[in-house]
Amino acid sequence: MIRQLLALPLAAALAACATVPKAPAEPVTVRIVGLNDFHGNLEPIKRPILLEDGQVGKQEVYAGGAAWFATAVEKIREQNPYNMAIGAGDLISASPLSSSLFLDEPTVGVMNRVHLDFTSVGNHEFDRGWRELKRLREGGCEKFTLREPCAVEPDYKGTTYPILAANVRQQDGTTLFPGYGIKRFGTGKNAVAVGVIGLTLRGTAQIVSPGGIEGLTFEDEAESINALVPKVLAEGADAVVVAIHQGLVPEPGDSYTGCGSMAGDLRDILAKLDPRIDLVISGHTHKSYVCDFSKVDPTRHFTVTSAGYGGTMLTDIALTIDPRLHDVTAIAAKNVPVQSVGDGRPVNAAFEALQPNPEIAAYVAKYTAAAAEVSNRPVGRISASATKKKPESTLGNLVADAQLASTRDAGAVIAFMNPGGIRTDLVARDGGVVTFGDIYAVQPFGNTLVTMTYTGAQLLQILEEQFANMNDWNILAVSEGFTMTLDPSKPAGQRVIKAALNGQPIDPAKTYRVTLNNFIAAGGDRFVTFKQGKDPQVGPLDLDSMEEYLRGKEMVQVPPVGRVTMVGG
């Protein structure tokens, strides 16, 4: 792992080994807390989730919540006096109501209070536009969205931690935020420094609303990282850490503590990185893993980590640094579940039972109380809980049906919903009741519906674009009456086997009025052909559409699956 030796021929390296004194008896350890994809989850996840137990596999546990998250961060930090916390993006947005209703200011407040040192920007940081992101960073109450800033904290001051954006460039050539930062520990001969390079995925431009990133370009990840490594080292960094909002996807059956046959867009990026990098903290895929990449590529001695989703896990990382060699000599990392005890949630003895941090609990309580009146208002009843399971979900079908119903007066005959816009299951309470908070959690983005005209040929091309990224299919939810059969094993352009409306095959020569949200209408999620729609008619907010649909019936029947058929691969 010693980077000086990587640059030397083998013979010279052996000679160097013979003359270099032994490493200090007590090398310096820097403890790093790795986190990613918090998504404003101030409160514990409401249902038990499967997390790795570090022993035999996965077990169900109640996890997450900012107060327990803060306790877990502190327990990792206190192992070593030299410590830091690093985020890999998507700490905000696509958030539950208690954070999202307040523009994620309380999530920033939590991260300030746990003393986050750095975070990279993620794609969801741009959901409300780059100007609102700058406000969150710098503070103030200037209004850039439909929601009122500073509703609970009139003196909102911004983040106490830098946001890093090495590959997000403005029209004047500068980056939106700094590309890197360095934290220094100790003094004299035992002083060490950790450099952190932070960035988002290059594909951010394809998965956020274009209006929110106007004037920005998102550059190649590996090139952006490699350009900064020499600068970080020249400024005295002993360790180089990358925080990147892009991730891996472990293949089914692979060990979560190894690399296995990892897929995902990060895989190709890692193969191009400067070998002098020591650690990559990743995210975006919501998966958890600790991967010693040297087992995949012996020339790259870095560890790659990700801590799942929603503050339900953290990565405990120990960097052992030799101050004399100015290099990392060892890395140990493991993912730590954040089990949240209290409020009648059962304790799983396989995991440490964490107690909530009282200061953070009181801070979060201010926001949950402010959101409660809005959140607890009943809006309707459903026949059963609706889930977001892929590739076809009962919840996706329900959302598409609601959007079609609310735009029929615009001529709509089909409605499409992107799966990434559905953030959580819609769980039926007693009597099938669902609240505004429940539906807000499902669709927290405040997207507007738009109905446009497409030819049948354009529709078939759009359905092909569901496979624009073969590592991450985007199978659209479709409204009642529309069916499609897909085969991802076929070559590009041949993956739509059949598509029909009310039993009639889609005619390439005919036109159809189609409803979708403004995000994919602008080409989001790589659905570029949606931008070719004609005669747009703007409809209601997606959330208003769902509320209207639920209120329109005594009991809404959750539609079954069967509209999408997957064959082949």
C-alpha positions in Angstrom: 0.0 0.0 0.0 3.0 2.3 0.5 2.7 4.7 -2.5 6.4 5.5 -2.7 7.2 1.9 -3.5 4.5 1.8 -6.2 6.5 4.3 -8.2 9.8 2.3 -8.0 11.0 -0.6 -10.0 11.1 -3.8 -8.0 14.9 -3.8 -7.5 14.9 -0.2 -6.4 12.0 -0.9 -4.1 13.9 -3.7 -2.5 16.9 -1.6 -2.0 14.8 1.2 -0.5 13.3 -1.4 1.9 16.8 -2.3 3.1 17.7 1.3 3.9 14.5 2.8 5.2 14.2 2.5 9.1 11.3 0.6 10.5 8.0 2.3 10.9 7.4 4.0 14.3 6.3 1.6 17.1 3.1 3.5 17.6 1.9 4.6 14.1 -0.9 7.2 14.0 -4.5 5.9 13.5 -7.1 8.2 12.1 -10.7 7.0 12.7 -13.1 7.8 9.9 -16.9 7.6 10.0 -18.2 6.9 6.5 -21.8 7.8 5.6 -23.9 8.2 2.5 -27.5 8.6 1.3 -28.9 9.8 4.6 -31.8 11.4 2.6 -33.1 13.4 5.6 -34.2 10.4 7.6 -34.5 12.3 10.9 -36.7 9.6 12.5 -36.1 5.8 12.6 -37.2 3.8 9.6 -40.7 2.7 10.5 -40.3 -1.0 9.5 -37.7 -3.5 10.3 -35.0 -3.8 7.6 -32.4 -6.5 6.8 -28.9 -5.5 7.8 -25.6 -7.4 7.9 -24.9 -8.7 11.4 -21.2 -9.2 10.8 -21.4 -12.9 11.6 -23.6 -15.1 9.5 -25.5 -12.9 7.2 -28.5 -10.5 7.5 -31.1 -10.1 10.2 -34.1 -7.8 10.7 -33.6 -4.8 12.9 -35.2 -1.4 13.5 -32.6 1.1 12.5 -31.8 4.7 11.8 -33.0 8.0 13.2 -30.8 11.1 13.7 -30.6 10.8 17.5 -29.3 7.2 17.3 -27.2 8.0 14.3 -25.5 10.7 16.4 -24.7 8.2 19.1 -23.3 5.8 16.6 -21.1 8.5 15.1 -19.7 9.4 18.5 -19.0 5.8 19.4 -16.9 5.4 16.3 -15.1 8.7 16.8 -14.2 8.0 20.4 -12.0 5.0 19.5 -9.2 7.4 18.5 -8.5 11.0 19.3 -7.8 11.7 15.7 -11.1 11.2 13.9 -13.3 12.7 11.2 -16.7 12.1 9.5 -17.0 12.0 5.7 -20.2 11.9 3.6 -20.6 10.6 0.1 -23.6 12.6 -1.0 -27.4 12.5 -1.0 -27.6 13.6 2.6 -30.6 15.7 1.7 -33.7 15.6 -0.5 -35.9 12.6 -1.4 -36.5 13.0 2.4 -39.4 12.3 4.8 -41.8 15.1 5.5 -40.2 16.2 8.8 -37.0 17.2 6.8 -38.3 17.8 3.3 -41.1 20.2 4.4 -38.4 22.5 5.8 -36.1 22.3 2.7 -33.8 19.8 4.6 -32.6 22.5 7.0 -33.0 20.2 9.9 -30.8 17.5 8.2 -28.1 20.2 7.9 -28.6 21.0 11.5 -28.1 17.3 12.5 -24.9 17.0 10.4 -23.6 20.2 11.9 -24.2 18.8 15.4 -22.4 15.5 14.7 -19.5 17.6 13.3 -19.4 16.3 9.8 -16.1 17.2 8.3 -16.7 16.9 4.6 -19.3 15.6 2.2 -19.4 15.2 -1.5 -22.3 16.6 -3.4 -24.8 13.9 -4.7 -27.4 14.1 -7.4 -30.3 14.7 -5.0 -28.6 17.8 -3.6 -29.6 19.4 -6.9 -33.3 18.5 -6.7 -34.3 22.0 -5.8 -31.6 23.6 -8.0 -28.1 24.7 -7.4 -29.0 28.1 -6.1 -31.0 26.5 -3.2 -28.1 24.2 -2.6 -25.8 27.2 -2.3 -28.2 28.7 0.2 -28.2 25.5 2.3 -24.4 25.7 2.3 -24.0 29.4 3.0 -27.1 30.1 5.1 -29.7 32.8 4.8 -33.4 32.8 4.0 -33.6 33.7 0.3 -36.4 31.9 -1.4 -35.7 29.7 -4.4 -38.5 27.1 -4.1 -42.2 27.0 -3.5 -41.6 26.3 0.2 -40.6 28.9 2.8 -37.0 28.7 4.1 -36.2 29.3 7.7 -39.7 28.3 8.9 -38.4 26.9 12.2 -35.0 28.5 12.5 -35.2 32.1 11.4 -31.4 32.5 11.6 -30.5 29.5 9.5 -26.7 29.8 9.1 -25.9 27.0 6.6 -23.5 24.1 6.9 -20.4 24.1 9.2 -18.8 21.5 6.9 -17.5 22.0 3.3 -19.5 20.5 0.4 -17.1 19.1 -2.2 -17.8 19.1 -6.0 -14.7 18.3 -7.9 -16.5 17.6 -11.2 -19.3 20.2 -11.1 -18.1 23.1 -13.2 -19.7 26.5 -13.7 -19.7 28.5 -17.0 -16.7 30.5 -15.8 -14.7 27.3 -15.4 -14.7 27.2 -11.6 -16.2 24.4 -9.6 -19.5 25.0 -7.8 -17.9 24.1 -4.5 -14.2 23.2 -3.8 -13.0 19.9 -5.2 -11.0 18.9 -2.1 -10.1 19.7 1.5 -7.5 18.6 4.0 -7.8 17.9 7.7 -4.6 17.9 9.8 -3.9 16.2 13.1 -1.1 16.5 15.6 2.1 18.5 15.6 5.8 18.0 14.9 7.1 14.7 13.7 3.8 12.9 14.5 1.6 15.3 12.5 -0.5 13.6 9.8 -3.0 15.0 7.2 -5.9 13.4 5.4 -6.9 14.8 2.0 -10.5 14.3 0.8 -11.6 14.7 -2.8 -15.4 14.9 -3.3 -17.7 14.6 -6.3 -20.9 13.3 -7.7 -21.6 11.0 -10.6 -21.2 12.4 -14.1 -24.7 11.2 -14.9 -26.3 13.7 -12.5 -27.3 15.8 -15.5 -29.5 12.9 -16.7 -31.3 12.3 -13.4 -32.2 15.7 -12.1 -34.4 18.4 -13.5 -32.5 20.3 -16.2 -33.7 23.7 -14.9 -32.0 23.1 -11.5 -28.6 22.6 -13.1 -28.7 25.2 -15.8 -25.2 26.5 -16.5 -23.4 23.5 -14.9 -21.5 20.7 -16.5 -20.7 17.4 -14.8 -17.3 16.1 -15.8 -15.7 12.6 -15.9 -15.3 11.2 -12.4 -11.9 9.5 -12.8 -10.3 12.4 -14.7 -11.6 14.9 -12.1 -10.2 12.7 -9.2 -6.9 12.0 -10.8 -6.3 15.7 -11.6 -6.5 16.5 -7.9 -4.4 13.7 -6.4 -1.1 15.4 -7.1 -2.4 18.7 -5.6 -3.6 17.0 -2.4 -0.3 15.2 -2.0 1.7 18.4 -2.7 -0.2 20.1 0.1 1.1 17.5 2.5 -1.7 14.9 2.7 -0.5 11.5 4.0 -3.7 9.8 3.0 -5.9 10.4 0.0 -9.6 9.7 0.5 -12.2 10.0 -2.3 -15.9 10.6 -1.4 -17.9 9.9 -4.6 -21.6 9.7 -5.1 -21.5 6.6 -7.3 -21.7 3.0 -6.2 -21.4 -0.7 -6.7 -24.1 -3.4 -6.8 -23.0 -6.7 -5.2 -24.3 -9.6 -7.2 -26.8 -11.9 -5.4 -24.9 -14.3 -3.1 -21.7 -12.2 -3.0 -20.2 -11.5 0.4 -20.9 -8.0 1.7 -17.4 -7.9 3.1 -15.7 -8.5 -0.2 -15.7 -7.3 -3.8 -17.1 -10.4 -5.3 -18.4 -10.0 -8.9 -19.4 -6.4 -8.3 -21.4 -4.6 -10.9 -22.4 -0.9 -11.0 -21.1 2.2 -12.7 -18.5 2.8 -10.0 -16.6 -0.4 -11.1 -15.2 1.1 -14.3 -14.3 4.4 -12.5 -12.2 2.5 -9.9 -10.2 0.8 -12.5 -9.0 4.2 -13.8 -8.1 5.8 -10.4 -4.6 6.9 -9.4 -3.1 4.1 -7.4 -2.0 6.5 -4.7 -5.5 6.8 -3.5 -6.1 4.9 -0.2 -9.8 4.9 0.4 -13.0 5.4 -1.6 -16.2 6.2 0.3 -19.1 5.7 -2.1 -22.9 5.8 -2.2 -25.8 6.2 -4.7 -26.8 2.6 -5.0 -28.0 2.3 -1.4 -26.0 -0.9 -1.0 -23.6 -1.8 1.8 -20.2 -3.2 1.2 -16.5 -3.1 2.2 -14.3 -4.0 -0.7 -10.5 -4.4 -0.7 -10.0 -3.4 -4.4 -6.5 -4.8 -4.4 -8.1 -8.3 -4.7 -9.6 -7.1 -8.0 -6.7 -5.1 -9.2 -3.3 -5.7 -7.4 -2.0 -2.3 -8.6 -4.7 -0.4 -6.7 -4.4 -0.8 -2.9 -7.5 1.1 -1.9 -10.6 0.0 0.1 -14.1 0.9 -1.2 -17.0 1.3 1.2 -20.7 2.1 1.3 -23.1 2.2 4.3 -26.5 1.5 2.7 -29.3 4.0 3.1 -31.1 6.4 5.4 -28.6 6.5 8.3 -29.3 2.8 9.1 -25.6 2.0 8.9 -22.2 3.7 9.2 -18.8 2.6 8.1 -16.1 2.4 10.8 -12.8 2.9 9.1 -9.3 3.0 10.7 -6.5 4.4 8.6 -3.0 3.6 10.0 -0.5 6.2 8.9 3.2 6.2 9.2 4.2 9.8 9.8 7.7 9.3 8.7 6.8 7.7 5.3 3.8 10.1 4.9 1.7 7.1 3.8 -1.0 4.7 4.8 0.3 1.3 6.0 -3.0 -0.4 6.8 -6.8 0.1 6.5 -9.5 -1.7 8.4 -13.2 -1.1 7.7 -16.5 -2.5 8.7 -20.2 -1.5 8.4 -21.9 -0.8 11.7 -25.7 -1.1 12.0 -27.5 1.8 13.8 -30.1 -0.1 15.8 -32.6 2.4 17.2 -34.0 1.4 20.6 -37.2 2.9 22.0 -40.9 3.6 21.4 -41.7 -0.1 21.7 -39.4 -1.3 18.9 -38.1 -4.8 19.7 -34.3 -5.1 20.2 -32.3 -7.6 18.1 -29.5 -8.9 20.4 -27.3 -9.5 17.3 -26.7 -5.8 17.1 -25.6 -3.2 19.6 -28.6 -1.4 21.2 -28.0 2.3 20.9 -29.5 5.0 23.0 -30.6 8.3 21.4 -28.5 11.4 21.8 -30.7 13.7 23.9 -29.6 16.9 22.2 -30.3 15.6 18.7 -33.6 14.0 19.8 -34.8 17.4 21.2 -33.7 19.2 18.0 -35.5 16.7 15.8 -38.6 16.9 18.0 -38.9 20.6 17.1 -39.2 19.7 13.5 -41.4 16.7 13.8 -43.8 18.7 16.0 -43.9 21.5 13.4 -44.7 18.9 10.6 -47.2 16.8 12.6 -50.3 18.8 11.9 -49.7 18.6 8.2 -48.4 15.1 8.3 -51.2 13.5 10.3 -54.1 14.7 8.2 -56.0 11.7 6.7 -56.4 11.9 2.9 -58.1 8.6 2.0 -58.2 4.8 2.4 -56.6 2.0 0.4 -57.5 -1.6 0.3 -54.0 -2.8 1.2 -50.5 -1.5 1.6 -48.8 -0.7 -1.7 -45.2 -1.5 -2.2 -42.5 -0.1 -4.5 -41.0 -3.5 -5.4 -39.3 -3.6 -8.8 -39.6 -4.2 -11.7 -43.4 -3.7 -11.4 -45.0 -2.4 -8.2 -48.5 -2.1 -6.9 -47.6 1.4 -5.7 -46.3 2.4 -9.1 -49.5 1.2 -10.7 -51.5 3.2 -8.1 -49.5 6.4 -8.8 -49.9 6.0 -12.6 -53.6 5.5 -12.3 -54.0 8.6 -10.1 -52.0 10.7 -12.5 -54.1 9.5 -15.5 -57.3 10.2 -13.7 -56.3 13.7 -12.9 -55.3 14.6 -16.5 -58.0 12.9 -18.6 -59.4 16.4 -19.3 -56.1 17.1 -21.0 -56.7 14.2 -23.3 -54.5 11.7 -21.5 -54.9 8.0 -22.3 -51.6 6.8 -20.7 -49.6 7.8 -17.7 -46.0 6.9 -17.0 -44.2 7.1 -13.6 -40.5 6.7 -13.1 -39.5 4.3 -10.3 -36.9 6.6 -8.8 -39.7 9.1 -8.1 -41.3 6.7 -5.7 -39.3 6.8 -2.5 -41.0 4.4 -0.1 -43.9 2.0 0.3 -47.4 3.3 1.0 -48.4 1.5 4.2 -52.1 1.3 5.1 -52.9 2.2 8.7 -55.9 0.9 10.6 -58.9 0.8 8.4 -56.7 1.4 5.3 -56.2 5.0 6.2 -53.3 6.9 4.7 -52.2 10.4 5.7 -50.7 13.3 3.9 -47.4 12.4 5.5 -47.7 8.9 4.0 -48.2 10.1 0.5 -45.6 12.9 0.9 -43.0 10.3 1.8 -43.9 8.4 -1.4 -43.5 11.5 -3.7 -41.5 14.2 -1.9 -40.2 16.1 -4.9 -43.1 18.4 -5.7 -43.1 17.5 -9.4 -45.7 19.0 -11.8 -47.7 16.7 -14.1 -47.6 17.5 -17.8 -49.6 15.9 -20.6 -48.1 15.8 -24.1 -48.6 14.2 -27.5 -46.3 11.5 -28.8 -46.3 9.2 -31.8 -46.5 5.5 -31.3 -42.9 5.3 -32.6 -41.7 7.7 -30.0 -43.5 5.7 -27.3 -41.7 2.6 -28.4 -38.4 4.4 -28.3 -39.1 5.7 -24.8 -39.8 2.1 -23.7 -36.4 1.1 -25.1 -34.8 3.9 -23.0 -35.9 2.0 -19.9 -32.6 0.1 -20.5 -30.4 3.1 -21.2 -28.3 2.1 -18.2 -28.1 -1.7 -18.1 -26.7 -1.6 -14.6 -29.8 0.2 -13.4 -33.0 -0.4 -15.4 -35.7 2.2 -15.1 -38.9 0.2 -15.7 -41.7 2.7 -15.9 -44.9 2.2 -13.9 -47.9 2.4 -16.4 -51.5 3.2 -16.0 -54.5 0.9 -16.3 -55.0 -0.4 -19.8 -51.4 -0.1 -20.9 -49.3 -3.3 -21.0 -45.8 -4.1 -22.2 -43.6 -7.1 -22.5 -39.8 -6.5 -22.2 -36.8 -8.7 -22.8 -33.5 -7.1 -21.5 -31.5 -10.0 -22.9 -32.2 -8.8 -26.4 -29.9 -6.3 -28.3 -30.6 -2.6 -27.8 -33.5 -1.5 -29.9 -35.2 -4.9 -29.7 -36.0 -5.1 -26.0 -39.7 -4.1 -26.3 -41.4 -7.3 -27.4 -44.9 -5.9 -27.2 -46.7 -2.7 -26.0 -50.5 -2.2 -26.1 -53.2 0.1 -25.0 -56.5 -1.5 -24.1 -55.4 -4.6 -25.9 -54.5 -2.8 -29.1 -50.8 -2.8 -30.1 -49.2 0.6 -30.1 -49.3 1.9 -33.6 -46.1 3.7 -34.6 -48.1 6.0 -36.9 -50.7 7.1 -34.4 -50.5 9.7 -31.7 -51.2 9.4 -28.0 -51.7 11.9 -25.2 -49.4 10.9 -22.3 -49.0 12.2 -18.8 -45.7 12.2 -16.9 -44.0 14.4 -14.4 -41.9 17.4 -15.3 -38.7 15.6 -14.3 -38.8 12.9 -16.9 -40.6 15.2 -19.4 -37.3 17.2 -19.4 -35.3 14.0 -20.2 -34.6 12.9 -16.6 -33.5 9.3 -15.9 -32.1 9.2 -19.4 -35.6 9.3 -21.1 -34.4 11.7 -23.7 -37.3 11.0 -26.1 -39.8 12.4 -23.7 -38.4 15.8 -24.5 -39.9 15.5 -28.0 -43.5 15.7 -26.8 -45.9 18.2 -28.5 -48.7 20.4 -27.2 -47.9 20.3 -23.5 -50.6 21.0 -21.0 -49.5 21.5 -17.4 -51.5 19.8 -14.8 -51.5 19.6 -11.0 -48.6 18.7 -8.6 -48.0 15.0 -8.4 -48.9 15.0 -4.7 -52.1 16.9 -5.3 -53.0 14.3 -8.0 -52.6 11.5 -5.5 -54.6 13.2 -2.8 -57.4 14.0 -5.2 -57.5 10.4 -6.4 -57.7 9.0 -2.8 -60.4 11.5 -1.7 -62.5 10.6 -4.7 -63.5 7.1 -3.4 -64.5 5.6 -0.1 -61.9 2.9 -0.5 -59.3 2.8 -3.4 -58.4 -0.6 -4.5 -54.7 -1.1 -4.9 -54.1 -2.3 -8.5 -52.4 -5.7 -8.8 -49.3 -6.2 -10.9 -49.5 -7.7 -14.4 -49.1 -4.7 -16.6 -45.4 -5.4 -17.1 -44.1 -8.7 -18.2 -40.3 -9.4 -18.1 -39.0 -12.3 -20.2 -35.5 -13.5 -21.2 -32.7 -12.1 -19.0 
